[in-house]
């Protein structure tokens, strides 16, 4: 049985539903926008795969703006339970009051719900994700005795970084096979330069040097670094440089120290910096 | 203070340590006499190192003991340790003769040690290797030679640089030379045969040196477009202005041909300046490059064939060449870089990492992907001869010998298993009581303490248990539900509290240690030290674990060495077995993995990990195991393990691991520890990350 949505009139709670008014800057790398739009139109959930700082969150914001849907972002952590997503009872004035969790709110509002780093969440969250992510598109709210049917505007999206080496943090197949996966990589050099320049107003030379620096660190992936410098780190460095910090100091703070604690690695990255500037 | 040891005591000690290389004519007494006058700490220092060097080679240890008193008179212990390390490195690389020369010719070493400003390769190698790797994208080896040059795969650098009175400037010169040698490969110095271009001159030596000078000038302007920082250093090292006759080389678009034609014009009457960053051009570069091109061409053909869709009828390299199209265009703005586009049947697709790396490497060599490059990689597939040995023989062996077990093996050419193909026995490592574990713990005391701390944090990771009868906080969810029950006339439940509970780590790990002959020397030491650190850490954590070594010769003698079983405590026996791990023969990995999978499967745990500590590809003596066959069998064994619910992971020190480990373990389930010396510090840490 599908129950009707009961409006929450008693106490409107602040919502984390976010309507994105201005266009978030995003450069398409390949056909990811078209793929996402097609998945949305077909009411298929979406999984964003890729290393940290390559633009997954920005992409989802951009798509929310493009599709004109509110966005609910949940950063998953290892104490996040199904109840945190669905909702719980609170006590007020000797009464119990049901409060929707972010996922339930997103379903009711026909929003895009983005579960960031979903592998970090507790295993029991799959109980609510699974029925929502296949063709049932339902959110069972056991405690509230309600079965929420997602409207066609609702979309479930989650992100996942396949580079983690922890065996305990792998996405189960039963989960991942419900999603349309979009893979993210660092953009090509020219595009990445453009992104840095647009984000920070850096000049062409600085942007090119930063991209070159990033490539050198990405070459070290698997040779002492777990990840190379992400686009986000380059943007940080460019912002510091724009404020008048010397490139060497800016890159040391924003890139080297962010990538490693190993003294030899830090020296090597600083040598890259002194080479590209 | 402890009294110094007498000559007699020392003779006894040395007799014990050096017995394999002592004889009636060569006794320990003269060594002991020299060591006797030294203060006790120095005596201890010498004996400690004799014992350490023993593990590599007894003769080296003898030579050290003989040279030590003289060395200690001239250097402090730190410098002596550096000297020992250099000798051992030389021994590992060039053998006993050269290694012992370092001990004998201490005079040659002294001036280097004396100059505090000098930068040595030894000291900076880790940073320089990282720098070269980041620069090149493909793995470049670094090594020492009298004069810097490159064969395009290894960059040879001087063992020490002391040109400047400033340590930083000397280090910087290393960096400049590396960049220059890399640029030779990257910007086409070897695109033509430079050695024959110089051979026609009256003095080919002079011609080569001159050409090298021109190339340095040309590359400087190339480097300026991508690494302006290094270009500034180059300009500073070069000093005065460039000879106006060489102006043509300062155009970033100049090629090696411009240098060669300039050589023709300026061969007579051009004075070659002596530059601190002078590099040599050698013929090896061309041969190595051609070999690599050939190798990568066939690797590419094979990799592309694998990129064809699963259901493709024809997955041969020829079919791949027909359907896949590769276009490489120079990237706008980024000098020397390419935008590569791979199309399958006209549709753009993202090439897998290893294909992208191959393409990048080929582009660095050729500057383009020629049209015919995908065609005809040459016949590389000769058929394996049919079973030359009968399986029945194995069965006899297995029946005769109660300890032996039979395992199948995957034949990738036939695409099915060879049944009961490998005969595997479990043996015990014979314990050795030499205080190895204690010494290791003493050496790494601070690191062990830190390691234990970080593992304790892992252990103490709390978990919030809800609806508990006892606990330290109110479970509001339960309370509210209970309250609602109460109001509706039911009883208030008693489980209304939350409690923090240490997470149950239901995890069993089996460590599979490479005991092949190739681990002899430092690698074996590092492996054993890693195991000690690992055991210390795991004891803190309380995970169930076992350690087995593997080796063998041919399929009829695969051996698994018990070091610690799951049900065994980390006691004195285990410690002595770790100390007793000695390099054996080859690495037939498939059978070992199958056997250990079986052992691991008998353990009841939610997560079961099989961690391999390895130093190279699977390999065995004679019977085709080397190469693709071994890799495919190992892969198959790992897939079987995976199906059995086991997570395989590999820690390797093989620099070429990138070429095959992703194929075996998947893109993320392996890790490379660059520097063998760091292995002991890394292994436990990797395990921690893996299970965090």
HADDOCK unambig.tbl for C-alpha pairs under 7 A between the chains (distance, minus, plus):
assign (segid A and resid 89 and name CA) (segid B and resid 477 and name CA) 6.77 0.50 0.50
assign (segid A and resid 89 and name CA) (segid B and resid 480 and name CA) 6.63 0.50 0.50
assign (segid A and resid 91 and name CA) (segid B and resid 480 and name CA) 6.99 0.50 0.50
assign (segid A and resid 96 and name CA) (segid B and resid 480 and name CA) 6.88 0.50 0.50
assign (segid A and resid 163 and name CA) (segid B and resid 668 and name CA) 6.19 0.50 0.50
assign (segid A and resid 165 and name CA) (segid B and resid 668 and name CA) 6.08 0.50 0.50
assign (segid A and resid 165 and name CA) (segid B and resid 669 and name CA) 6.37 0.50 0.50
assign (segid A and resid 165 and name CA) (segid B and resid 690 and name CA) 5.69 0.50 0.50
assign (segid A and resid 166 and name CA) (segid B and resid 689 and name CA) 6.23 0.50 0.50
assign (segid A and resid 166 and name CA) (segid B and resid 690 and name CA) 4.11 0.50 0.50
assign (segid A and resid 166 and name CA) (segid B and resid 691 and name CA) 5.51 0.50 0.50
assign (segid A and resid 166 and name CA) (segid B and resid 692 and name CA) 6.42 0.50 0.50
assign (segid A and resid 167 and name CA) (segid B and resid 690 and name CA) 5.98 0.50 0.50
assign (segid A and resid 167 and name CA) (segid B and resid 691 and name CA) 6.19 0.50 0.50
assign (segid A and resid 168 and name CA) (segid B and resid 691 and name CA) 6.26 0.50 0.50
assign (segid A and resid 216 and name CA) (segid B and resid 134 and name CA) 4.25 0.50 0.50
assign (segid A and resid 216 and name CA) (segid B and resid 135 and name CA) 5.59 0.50 0.50
assign (segid A and resid 217 and name CA) (segid B and resid 134 and name CA) 5.78 0.50 0.50
assign (segid A and resid 219 and name CA) (segid B and resid 133 and name CA) 6.60 0.50 0.50
assign (segid A and resid 219 and name CA) (segid B and resid 134 and name CA) 4.88 0.50 0.50
assign (segid A and resid 219 and name CA) (segid B and resid 137 and name CA) 4.84 0.50 0.50
assign (segid A and resid 220 and name CA) (segid B and resid 133 and name CA) 6.37 0.50 0.50
assign (segid A and resid 220 and name CA) (segid B and resid 134 and name CA) 5.39 0.50 0.50
assign (segid A and resid 222 and name CA) (segid B and resid 671 and name CA) 6.48 0.50 0.50
assign (segid A and resid 222 and name CA) (segid B and resid 672 and name CA) 6.31 0.50 0.50
assign (segid A and resid 223 and name CA) (segid B and resid 672 and name CA) 6.29 0.50 0.50
assign (segid A and resid 223 and name CA) (segid B and resid 674 and name CA) 6.49 0.50 0.50
assign (segid A and resid 264 and name CA) (segid B and resid 126 and name CA) 6.78 0.50 0.50
assign (segid A and resid 264 and name CA) (segid B and resid 127 and name CA) 5.46 0.50 0.50
assign (segid A and resid 265 and name CA) (segid B and resid 127 and name CA) 6.73 0.50 0.50
assign (segid A and resid 267 and name CA) (segid B and resid 127 and name CA) 6.69 0.50 0.50
assign (segid A and resid 268 and name CA) (segid B and resid 127 and name CA) 5.29 0.50 0.50
assign (segid A and resid 268 and name CA) (segid B and resid 130 and name CA) 6.05 0.50 0.50
assign (segid A and resid 268 and name CA) (segid B and resid 131 and name CA) 5.39 0.50 0.50
assign (segid A and resid 274 and name CA) (segid B and resid 229 and name CA) 5.54 0.50 0.50
assign (segid A and resid 275 and name CA) (segid B and resid 227 and name CA) 4.99 0.50 0.50
assign (segid A and resid 275 and name CA) (segid B and resid 228 and name CA) 6.27 0.50 0.50
assign (segid A and resid 275 and name CA) (segid B and resid 229 and name CA) 4.16 0.50 0.50
assign (segid A and resid 275 and name CA) (segid B and resid 230 and name CA) 5.00 0.50 0.50
assign (segid A and resid 276 and name CA) (segid B and resid 226 and name CA) 6.48 0.50 0.50
assign (segid A and resid 276 and name CA) (segid B and resid 227 and name CA) 4.24 0.50 0.50
assign (segid A and resid 276 and name CA) (segid B and resid 228 and name CA) 5.69 0.50 0.50
assign (segid A and resid 276 and name CA) (segid B and resid 229 and name CA) 5.62 0.50 0.50
assign (segid A and resid 277 and name CA) (segid B and resid 227 and name CA) 6.72 0.50 0.50
assign (segid A and resid 277 and name CA) (segid B and resid 228 and name CA) 5.77 0.50 0.50
assign (segid A and resid 277 and name CA) (segid B and resid 229 and name CA) 5.24 0.50 0.50
